[in-house]
């Protein structure tokens, strides 16, 4: 627990420093010599890997079997038009059971070694998708293959139930 808190403090400190460094770099452009600017620019490039990425470009394929849906177009491209069956996890940041189910579901999907994918949809950010698929409670997991809903469940499940649900979706 203490380790996580320390990492969180370092991460927060690092991202704030990057923002300040970028702001000071911009100010330096207009008020300083080019050699001083070069040293600040190299410092910014050294710590830029610490900055959290906002979103991956769509041209890059997702590495894992789990991804966050960015918008309706992304949902259509990566879920509806997917060759694999996709489990869509409708969740919310404020939902306690969602925070428990998410990692369990990812673990069950990882066991399938690429035969099924998982899309995560935050209902607060994508209310239109939640309404379109009739989500009235979270967590809701909907299995989609070829654009068609093939199965779903609402609520939390234990690991064995999740494994059998994922296996059933792959086997259909």
C-alpha positions as CSV (number, residue, x, y, z in Angstrom):
1,X,0.0,0.0,0.0
2,X,2.8,2.4,0.9
3,X,4.6,1.5,-2.3
4,X,1.5,2.4,-4.4
5,X,1.1,5.7,-2.6
6,X,4.8,6.5,-3.2
7,X,4.5,5.7,-6.9
8,X,1.3,7.8,-7.2
9,X,3.1,10.8,-5.5
10,X,6.1,10.4,-7.8
11,X,3.8,10.1,-10.9
12,X,1.8,13.2,-9.9
13,X,5.0,15.1,-9.2
14,X,6.6,14.1,-12.5
15,X,3.6,15.1,-14.6
16,X,3.3,18.5,-12.9
17,X,7.0,19.0,-13.5
18,X,6.6,18.2,-17.2
19,X,3.8,20.8,-17.6
20,X,5.9,23.4,-15.8
21,X,8.9,22.5,-17.9
22,X,7.0,22.8,-21.1
23,X,5.6,26.2,-20.0
24,X,9.1,27.4,-19.0
25,X,10.4,26.1,-22.4
26,X,7.9,28.2,-24.2
27,X,8.8,31.3,-22.2
28,X,12.4,30.6,-22.8
29,X,12.0,30.7,-26.5
30,X,11.2,34.4,-26.4
31,X,13.5,35.5,-23.6
32,X,16.6,33.5,-23.7
33,X,19.6,32.5,-25.9
34,X,19.4,29.4,-28.1
35,X,22.0,27.5,-26.0
36,X,19.8,27.8,-22.9
37,X,16.8,26.8,-24.9
38,X,18.6,23.7,-26.3
39,X,19.4,22.5,-22.7
40,X,15.8,22.9,-21.7
41,X,14.5,21.2,-24.8
42,X,16.8,18.2,-24.2
43,X,15.6,18.1,-20.5
44,X,12.0,18.1,-21.8
45,X,12.7,15.2,-24.2
46,X,14.3,13.2,-21.4
47,X,11.2,13.3,-19.2
48,X,8.5,13.4,-21.9
49,X,8.1,9.6,-21.6
50,X,6.6,10.2,-18.2
51,X,3.7,12.2,-19.6
52,X,0.5,10.2,-19.7
53,X,-0.8,9.6,-23.2
54,X,-4.3,10.9,-23.9
55,X,-5.2,8.3,-26.5
56,X,-3.5,6.2,-29.1
57,X,-3.9,7.1,-32.7
58,X,-6.4,4.8,-34.5
59,X,-3.8,3.8,-37.0
60,X,-1.9,1.9,-34.4
61,X,-3.4,-1.5,-33.6
62,X,-4.1,-2.2,-30.0
63,X,-1.5,-4.6,-28.5
64,X,-3.7,-6.4,-26.1
65,X,-7.2,-7.8,-26.3
66,X,-8.6,-5.1,-24.1
67,X,-9.2,-1.5,-25.2
68,X,-11.1,1.6,-24.2
69,X,-13.8,2.8,-26.7
70,X,-13.0,6.4,-27.7
71,X,-16.3,7.3,-29.6
72,X,-19.1,5.8,-31.6
73,X,-17.0,5.5,-34.7
74,X,-14.3,3.7,-32.8
75,X,-17.0,1.4,-31.4
76,X,-18.2,0.6,-34.9
77,X,-14.6,0.0,-36.2
78,X,-13.3,-2.1,-33.3
79,X,-16.4,-3.9,-32.0
80,X,-19.1,-4.1,-34.7
81,X,-16.7,-4.8,-37.5
82,X,-14.4,-7.1,-35.5
83,X,-13.5,-10.5,-36.8
84,X,-13.3,-11.7,-33.1
85,X,-16.2,-11.9,-30.7
86,X,-16.0,-8.9,-28.4
87,X,-17.1,-8.6,-24.8
88,X,-18.3,-5.0,-24.2
89,X,-17.9,-4.0,-20.5
90,X,-20.2,-1.1,-19.8
91,X,-18.9,0.5,-16.6
92,X,-18.6,3.7,-14.7
93,X,-15.7,5.3,-12.7
94,X,-18.0,5.6,-9.6
95,X,-19.2,2.0,-9.7
96,X,-17.6,-0.2,-7.0
97,X,-18.6,-3.6,-8.5
98,X,-17.3,-2.4,-11.9
99,X,-13.9,-1.9,-10.4
100,X,-14.0,-5.5,-9.1
101,X,-15.4,-7.1,-12.3
102,X,-13.1,-5.3,-14.8
103,X,-9.8,-7.0,-13.8
104,X,-11.5,-10.4,-13.4
105,X,-13.0,-10.1,-16.9
106,X,-9.6,-9.1,-18.3
107,X,-8.0,-12.1,-16.7
108,X,-10.7,-14.4,-18.1
109,X,-10.2,-13.0,-21.6
110,X,-6.4,-13.2,-21.3
111,X,-6.7,-16.9,-20.7
112,X,-8.3,-17.3,-24.2
113,X,-5.0,-16.0,-25.8
114,X,-6.5,-13.7,-28.5
115,X,-9.7,-15.6,-29.4
116,X,-11.8,-12.9,-27.9
117,X,-11.4,-9.1,-27.3
118,X,-12.8,-6.8,-24.6
119,X,-14.0,-3.2,-25.2
120,X,-14.5,-1.0,-22.2
121,X,-17.2,1.6,-22.4
122,X,-17.6,4.3,-19.7
123,X,-21.3,5.0,-19.6
124,X,-20.8,8.6,-18.4
125,X,-18.6,9.4,-21.4
126,X,-20.7,7.3,-24.0
127,X,-24.3,7.6,-22.8
128,X,-25.5,7.1,-26.4
129,X,-23.9,3.6,-26.6
130,X,-25.4,2.7,-23.2
131,X,-28.9,3.7,-24.4
132,X,-28.5,2.0,-27.7
133,X,-27.7,-1.3,-26.1
134,X,-30.3,-1.0,-23.3
135,X,-27.8,-0.7,-20.4
136,X,-29.9,0.1,-17.3
137,X,-27.4,-0.9,-14.6
138,X,-23.6,-1.3,-14.4
139,X,-21.6,-3.4,-14.7
140,X,-23.2,-4.8,-17.8
141,X,-21.3,-7.1,-20.1
142,X,-22.6,-7.7,-23.7
143,X,-21.0,-10.3,-26.0
144,X,-21.1,-9.1,-29.7
145,X,-20.0,-11.2,-32.7
146,X,-20.4,-9.9,-36.3
147,X,-22.3,-6.9,-35.0
148,X,-25.0,-9.0,-33.3
149,X,-25.6,-9.3,-29.6
150,X,-25.2,-13.0,-28.7
151,X,-25.3,-12.9,-24.9
152,X,-25.1,-10.6,-21.9
153,X,-25.1,-10.4,-18.1
154,X,-25.6,-7.7,-15.5
155,X,-23.7,-7.5,-12.2
156,X,-20.7,-9.2,-10.8
157,X,-19.7,-12.8,-11.3
158,X,-17.0,-15.0,-9.8
159,X,-14.0,-16.2,-11.8
160,X,-15.5,-19.6,-12.7
161,X,-18.7,-18.0,-14.1
162,X,-16.7,-15.5,-16.1
163,X,-14.5,-18.3,-17.6
164,X,-17.6,-20.3,-18.6
165,X,-19.3,-17.2,-20.1
166,X,-16.2,-16.3,-22.1
167,X,-15.8,-20.0,-23.3
168,X,-19.5,-20.1,-24.3
169,X,-19.1,-16.9,-26.3
170,X,-16.1,-18.3,-28.2
171,X,-17.8,-21.6,-28.8
172,X,-21.0,-20.2,-30.2
